[in-house]
Amino acid sequence: MSTMYEIIDSLCKGRGTNVTAMCKELDIARSSLSELSRGRSKTLSADKIVKISKYFDVDPDFLLGKTDQKQKTPAETGERTVSDADIMFALWG
């Protein structure tokens, strides 16, 4: 069984659904996940990976098994984090 398939299956179970229902909801052919689970394919197309990662709100690299982090940190995504202290300083010095 593919690592990617195992990750997706685990995410489905954690969400209380299954791979078939997820595929139906995302309009992804179930056969592409079946091929992945049987080892006939090693990965999914980029658009399918993006759809699935958005569905579960995880980083695409997590689905690919490249990282154990489900989501990128703000520093990795280029997002800035602002604390309450930063806001208070900006407003009142």
CORFEN-V228061 format. One record per run of one state. SS is the DSSP state (a for helix, b for strand, c for the rest). FROM is the first residue (numbers start at 0). TO is the last residue. If there is no record, write none. Layout:
<<SS | FROM | TO> <SS | FROM | TO>>
This chain:
<<c | 0 | 1> <a | 2 | 14> <c | 15 | 17> <a | 18 | 25> <c | 26 | 28> <a | 29 | 36> <c | 37 | 44> <a | 45 | 55> <c | 56 | 58> <a | 59 | 62> <c | 63 | 72> <a | 73 | 76> <c | 77 | 82> <a | 83 | 91> <c | 92 | 92>>
